C-alpha cells in the first residue's frame, strides 16, 4: 500500500496499540507479523497515517505477513502465504 486517503475513507477505523508510535513490528528475517497488545479500553480511531493504514490492513487477517522491499520510500508489502 502507498496511499491512505483518509478524507475519502473516513469509515476506516483501527484500535490503537499500547506503546510506541510504530505499531507494526516488522521482522525482515522471519517475514512474520506481530503487533503490540491492544489496550482493553481503547476506542477506534481514524486511519490517518501510512503506519495506521498498515496496521488497519494487518488487523484484517491473522494470516497476513509484512516485509520490506529493497528500495527506499513506501516499501512495505503485505501478503498471505497460501498452504
C-alpha positions as CSV (number, residue, x, y, z in Angstrom):
1,X,0.0,0.0,0.0
2,X,1.2,3.5,-0.6
3,X,-1.7,5.9,-0.2
4,X,-4.0,6.4,2.8
5,X,-6.6,9.0,1.5
6,X,-8.2,9.5,5.0
7,X,-10.7,12.0,3.8
8,X,-12.0,9.6,1.1
9,X,-12.3,6.7,3.5
10,X,-13.5,8.1,6.9
11,X,-15.0,4.7,7.8
12,X,-11.5,3.2,8.2
13,X,-11.1,2.8,11.9
14,X,-8.5,1.0,13.9
15,X,-7.9,0.2,17.6
16,X,-4.6,1.9,18.6
17,X,-1.9,-0.2,20.3
18,X,-0.2,0.5,23.5
19,X,3.4,1.6,23.4
20,X,5.4,3.2,20.6
21,X,4.1,5.2,17.6
22,X,5.3,2.4,15.3
23,X,2.6,-0.2,16.0
24,X,3.5,-2.8,13.4
25,X,6.7,-4.6,14.1
26,X,8.4,-5.9,11.0
27,X,10.8,-8.9,11.3
28,X,12.6,-8.9,8.0
29,X,14.5,-12.1,8.8
30,X,11.4,-14.2,9.5
31,X,8.9,-12.3,7.4
32,X,6.5,-12.6,10.3
33,X,4.0,-10.1,11.6
34,X,3.5,-9.1,15.1
35,X,1.8,-6.2,16.8
36,X,1.8,-4.8,20.3
37,X,-1.1,-5.7,22.6
38,X,-4.4,-3.9,22.2
39,X,-5.5,-1.7,25.0
40,X,-8.7,-3.2,26.5
41,X,-10.3,0.2,26.8
42,X,-9.1,1.7,23.5
43,X,-11.7,3.2,21.2
44,X,-11.4,3.0,17.5
45,X,-9.6,6.0,15.9
46,X,-9.5,7.1,12.2
47,X,-6.7,5.7,10.0
48,X,-4.7,8.9,9.2
49,X,-1.1,7.8,8.5
50,X,0.8,5.2,6.5
51,X,1.7,3.3,9.7
52,X,-2.0,3.4,10.7
53,X,-3.0,2.1,7.3
54,X,-0.5,-0.8,7.6
55,X,-1.9,-1.7,11.0
56,X,-5.5,-1.4,9.7
57,X,-4.8,-3.8,6.8
58,X,-2.8,-6.3,9.0
59,X,-5.6,-6.4,11.6
60,X,-8.0,-7.8,8.9
61,X,-6.5,-11.3,9.0
62,X,-4.1,-13.0,11.4
63,X,-2.6,-14.9,8.4
64,X,-1.2,-11.7,6.9
65,X,2.6,-11.0,6.8
66,X,4.5,-7.9,6.2
67,X,8.0,-7.3,5.0
68,X,10.1,-4.6,3.4
69,X,11.2,-4.5,-0.3
70,X,14.8,-3.5,-1.1
71,X,14.2,0.2,-2.0
72,X,13.6,3.5,-0.2
73,X,10.2,5.0,0.3
74,X,6.9,3.2,0.8
75,X,8.5,-0.2,0.5
76,X,6.2,-2.4,2.7
77,X,4.4,-5.3,1.2
78,X,1.6,-7.2,2.9
79,X,0.9,-10.8,1.8
80,X,-0.7,-14.0,2.8
81,X,1.0,-17.4,2.4
82,X,-1.2,-20.0,0.8
83,X,-0.9,-23.6,2.1
